[in-house]
């Protein structure tokens, strides 16, 4: 099992253990990412050590090749000096360094390929950790949505019985009953409060205001020269008109109640204003 296979197995085991015992998902996810980054740091150290071994093998192979070249130069020097015996020994020593260098070079090449794979695995692991950091927020959002749905479901299940709604309806009926009682109390106060006899006399006085108006109208016509002073015919006519005036119907209005009298007064006032406006509009201009 390779280093990254062991690392992946360790991360998965830690992840499963944390998820199974998770109470706070946000803290657990943060801890998982911290553990992943710690494992990534350890993996980086191991990959760095592998790269250092690769460089050491490369340097050793280069050193052997340099020694092989150096012994070959010495063999050439021995040949120039007529020392073939030394030249043979130098060539043998150079051949040993060359073979050793070739072995080191072959080992270095194999190690270099393995190191490249480790470096690529390290990059993949780093990308996965970064992706996990990005997905953390999505997972937390899903967790919060699930918790909200659970709370809503619990609330709705708690309201599935009619106890809460029945209490609400009872409260509404109680408020409506209180409003009815308040309206009844107001009607009683308006009907039976104060001196009823004094109120009836006030209505009589308002109804008798029509007779006083007839007298004022007679005086107005006399000032305008339309009637002679103290004309009995006009007085009788006014008295007859007063009998048909609203004052004559005062007892009926009193019997009908104060609201009917007030409504009748408003109606009579409106009719009077309309009649005067028609008269003013029908008079010829001088």
C-alpha positions as CSV (number, residue, x, y, z in Angstrom):
1,X,0.0,0.0,0.0
2,X,1.5,3.4,-1.1
3,X,1.8,6.4,1.1
4,X,-1.2,8.2,-0.4
5,X,-3.3,5.0,-0.2
6,X,-2.6,4.9,3.5
7,X,-3.2,8.6,3.8
8,X,-6.6,8.3,2.0
9,X,-7.6,5.4,4.2
10,X,-6.7,7.4,7.3
11,X,-8.7,10.5,6.2
12,X,-11.7,8.4,5.3
13,X,-11.7,6.6,8.7
14,X,-11.4,9.9,10.5
15,X,-14.1,11.4,8.4
16,X,-16.5,8.6,9.1
17,X,-15.8,8.6,12.8
18,X,-16.4,12.4,13.0
19,X,-19.6,12.2,11.0
20,X,-21.0,9.4,13.0
21,X,-20.4,11.3,16.3
22,X,-21.1,14.8,15.0
23,X,-23.3,17.0,17.1
24,X,-22.3,20.3,15.6
25,X,-21.8,19.9,11.8
26,X,-20.0,23.2,11.3
27,X,-17.4,22.4,13.9
28,X,-17.0,18.8,12.6
29,X,-16.5,20.0,9.0
30,X,-14.0,22.5,10.1
31,X,-12.1,19.9,12.1
32,X,-12.2,17.5,9.2
33,X,-10.6,20.2,7.0
34,X,-8.0,20.9,9.7
35,X,-7.1,17.2,9.8
36,X,-6.9,17.0,6.1
37,X,-4.5,19.9,6.0
38,X,-2.4,18.3,8.7
39,X,-2.2,15.1,6.7
40,X,-1.4,17.1,3.6
41,X,1.5,18.8,5.5
42,X,2.9,15.3,6.5
43,X,2.5,14.1,2.9
44,X,4.5,17.1,1.7
45,X,7.3,16.3,4.1
46,X,7.4,12.7,2.8
47,X,7.4,13.9,-0.8
48,X,10.1,16.4,-0.1
49,X,12.2,13.6,1.4
50,X,11.6,11.5,-1.7
51,X,12.7,14.5,-3.9
52,X,15.8,14.9,-1.8
53,X,16.7,11.2,-2.2
54,X,16.2,11.6,-6.0
55,X,18.6,14.5,-6.1
56,X,21.2,12.6,-4.0
57,X,21.0,9.7,-6.4
58,X,21.4,12.0,-9.3
59,X,24.4,13.7,-7.7
60,X,26.0,10.3,-6.9
61,X,25.5,9.1,-10.5
62,X,27.1,12.3,-11.8
63,X,30.0,11.9,-9.4
64,X,30.6,8.3,-10.6
65,X,30.6,9.4,-14.2
66,X,33.0,12.2,-13.5
67,X,35.4,9.7,-11.8
68,X,35.1,7.4,-14.8
69,X,36.1,10.3,-17.0
70,X,39.0,11.2,-14.7
71,X,40.4,7.6,-14.7
72,X,40.2,7.6,-18.5
73,X,42.2,10.8,-18.6
74,X,44.8,9.2,-16.3
75,X,45.0,6.1,-18.5
76,X,45.7,8.4,-21.5
77,X,48.4,10.1,-19.5
78,X,50.0,6.7,-18.6
79,X,49.9,5.7,-22.2
80,X,51.7,8.9,-23.2
81,X,54.3,8.2,-20.6
82,X,54.8,4.6,-21.8
83,X,53.3,3.1,-18.7
84,X,50.8,0.6,-20.2
85,X,50.5,-1.2,-16.9
86,X,49.2,1.9,-15.2
87,X,47.0,2.7,-18.1
88,X,45.3,-0.7,-17.8
89,X,44.7,-0.3,-14.1
90,X,43.3,3.2,-14.7
91,X,41.0,1.9,-17.3
92,X,39.8,-0.9,-15.0
93,X,39.1,1.7,-12.2
94,X,37.3,3.9,-14.6
95,X,35.2,1.0,-15.8
96,X,34.1,0.3,-12.2
97,X,33.1,3.9,-11.7
98,X,31.2,3.9,-15.0
99,X,29.3,0.8,-14.1
100,X,28.5,2.1,-10.7
101,X,27.4,5.4,-12.2
102,X,25.1,3.6,-14.6
103,X,23.5,1.6,-11.8
104,X,23.0,4.8,-9.8
105,X,21.5,6.5,-12.9
106,X,19.1,3.7,-13.5
107,X,18.0,3.8,-9.8
108,X,17.7,7.6,-10.0
109,X,15.5,7.4,-13.1
110,X,13.2,4.9,-11.4
111,X,13.1,7.0,-8.3
112,X,12.5,10.2,-10.3
113,X,9.4,8.6,-11.9
114,X,8.1,7.6,-8.5
115,X,8.7,11.0,-7.2
116,X,6.7,12.6,-10.1
117,X,3.8,10.3,-9.3
118,X,4.0,11.3,-5.6
119,X,4.1,15.0,-6.6
120,X,1.0,14.5,-8.8
121,X,-0.8,12.7,-6.0
122,X,0.1,15.5,-3.7
123,X,-1.4,18.0,-6.1
124,X,-4.5,15.9,-6.4
125,X,-4.8,15.7,-2.7
126,X,-4.4,19.4,-2.3
127,X,-7.1,20.0,-4.9
128,X,-9.5,17.7,-3.1
129,X,-8.9,19.5,0.1
130,X,-9.6,22.9,-1.5
131,X,-12.8,21.4,-3.1
132,X,-13.8,20.1,0.4
133,X,-13.4,23.6,1.7
134,X,-15.6,25.0,-1.0
135,X,-18.2,22.3,-0.4
136,X,-18.2,22.9,3.3
137,X,-20.4,26.0,2.9
138,X,-22.9,24.1,0.7
139,X,-23.0,21.2,3.2
140,X,-23.6,23.7,6.1
141,X,-26.4,25.3,4.1
142,X,-28.0,22.0,3.4
143,X,-27.7,21.1,7.1
144,X,-29.4,24.4,8.2
145,X,-32.2,23.8,5.7
146,X,-32.7,20.3,7.0
147,X,-32.8,21.6,10.6
148,X,-35.3,24.3,9.6
149,X,-37.5,21.8,7.9
150,X,-37.3,19.6,11.0
151,X,-38.3,22.5,13.2
152,X,-41.2,23.4,11.0
153,X,-42.4,19.8,10.9
154,X,-42.2,19.6,14.7
155,X,-44.2,22.9,14.9
156,X,-46.8,21.7,12.5
157,X,-47.1,18.3,14.2
158,X,-47.6,20.1,17.5
159,X,-50.4,22.1,15.9
160,X,-52.0,19.1,14.3
161,X,-54.5,18.8,17.1
162,X,-57.1,21.6,17.3
163,X,-56.2,22.7,20.8
164,X,-54.3,25.9,19.7
165,X,-56.9,26.8,17.0
166,X,-59.8,26.1,19.5
167,X,-58.2,28.5,22.0
168,X,-57.8,31.1,19.3
169,X,-61.5,30.8,18.3
170,X,-62.6,31.0,22.0
171,X,-60.6,34.2,22.4
172,X,-62.2,35.6,19.3
173,X,-65.7,34.8,20.6
174,X,-64.8,36.4,24.0
175,X,-63.7,39.6,22.3
176,X,-66.9,39.7,20.3
177,X,-69.0,39.2,23.4
178,X,-67.1,42.1,25.1
179,X,-67.9,44.3,22.2
180,X,-71.6,43.5,22.3
181,X,-71.7,44.2,26.1
182,X,-70.0,47.6,25.5
183,X,-72.5,48.6,22.8
184,X,-75.4,47.5,25.1
185,X,-74.0,49.6,28.0
186,X,-73.7,52.7,25.7
187,X,-77.3,52.3,24.5
188,X,-78.5,52.1,28.1
189,X,-76.5,55.2,29.1
190,X,-78.0,57.1,26.2
191,X,-81.5,55.9,26.9
192,X,-81.8,56.3,30.7
193,X,-79.1,58.9,31.7
194,X,-80.1,62.4,32.7
195,X,-83.6,64.0,33.4
196,X,-86.0,62.5,30.9
197,X,-88.7,65.1,31.7
198,X,-86.3,68.0,31.1
199,X,-85.3,66.4,27.8
200,X,-89.0,66.2,26.6
201,X,-89.5,69.9,27.4
202,X,-86.5,70.8,25.4
203,X,-88.0,69.0,22.5
204,X,-91.2,70.9,23.0
205,X,-89.3,74.2,23.0
206,X,-87.5,73.3,19.8
207,X,-90.9,72.3,18.2
208,X,-92.5,75.6,19.3
209,X,-89.9,77.5,17.5
210,X,-92.2,77.5,14.4
211,X,-94.7,79.8,16.1
212,X,-92.0,82.3,16.9
213,X,-90.9,82.1,13.3
214,X,-94.4,83.0,12.1
215,X,-94.4,86.1,14.3
216,X,-91.0,87.1,12.9
217,X,-92.2,86.6,9.4
218,X,-95.2,88.9,10.0
219,X,-93.0,91.7,11.3
220,X,-90.6,91.3,8.3
221,X,-93.5,91.7,5.8
222,X,-94.7,94.7,7.7
223,X,-91.3,96.3,7.4
224,X,-91.2,95.5,3.7
225,X,-94.6,97.3,3.3
226,X,-96.2,94.1,2.1
227,X,-98.8,94.1,5.0
228,X,-100.4,96.9,6.9
229,X,-99.6,97.0,10.6
230,X,-102.0,94.8,12.6
231,X,-103.8,93.4,9.5
232,X,-106.1,90.8,10.8
233,X,-106.5,88.9,7.6
234,X,-102.7,88.4,7.4
235,X,-102.7,87.4,11.0
236,X,-105.3,84.8,10.3
237,X,-103.5,83.6,7.2
238,X,-100.3,83.2,9.2
239,X,-102.1,81.5,12.0
240,X,-103.6,79.1,9.5
241,X,-100.1,78.5,7.9
242,X,-98.7,78.0,11.4
243,X,-101.2,75.2,11.9
244,X,-99.7,73.3,9.0
245,X,-96.1,74.2,9.9
246,X,-93.7,71.7,11.4
247,X,-94.6,73.0,14.8
248,X,-98.1,71.5,14.4
249,X,-96.5,68.1,14.1
250,X,-94.4,68.5,17.2
251,X,-96.3,66.0,19.3
252,X,-95.9,63.4,16.6
253,X,-92.2,64.0,16.4
254,X,-91.9,63.8,20.2
255,X,-93.7,60.5,20.1
256,X,-91.3,59.3,17.4
257,X,-88.3,60.1,19.6
258,X,-85.3,62.6,19.5
259,X,-83.7,60.9,16.5
260,X,-86.8,61.3,14.3
261,X,-87.2,65.0,15.3
262,X,-83.6,65.7,14.4
263,X,-83.9,64.0,11.1
264,X,-87.1,65.9,10.4
265,X,-85.4,69.2,11.2
266,X,-82.5,68.5,8.8
267,X,-84.9,67.5,6.0
268,X,-87.0,70.7,6.5
269,X,-83.9,72.9,6.5
270,X,-82.8,71.4,3.2
271,X,-86.2,71.8,1.6
272,X,-86.3,75.5,2.8
273,X,-83.0,76.3,1.2
274,X,-83.9,74.7,-2.0
275,X,-87.3,76.5,-2.2
276,X,-85.6,79.9,-1.5
277,X,-83.0,79.3,-4.3
278,X,-85.8,78.5,-6.7
279,X,-87.7,81.7,-5.8
280,X,-84.5,83.8,-6.3
281,X,-83.9,82.2,-9.6
282,X,-87.5,82.7,-10.9
283,X,-87.7,86.5,-10.1
284,X,-87.3,88.8,-13.1
285,X,-84.3,91.1,-13.2
286,X,-85.0,94.9,-13.0
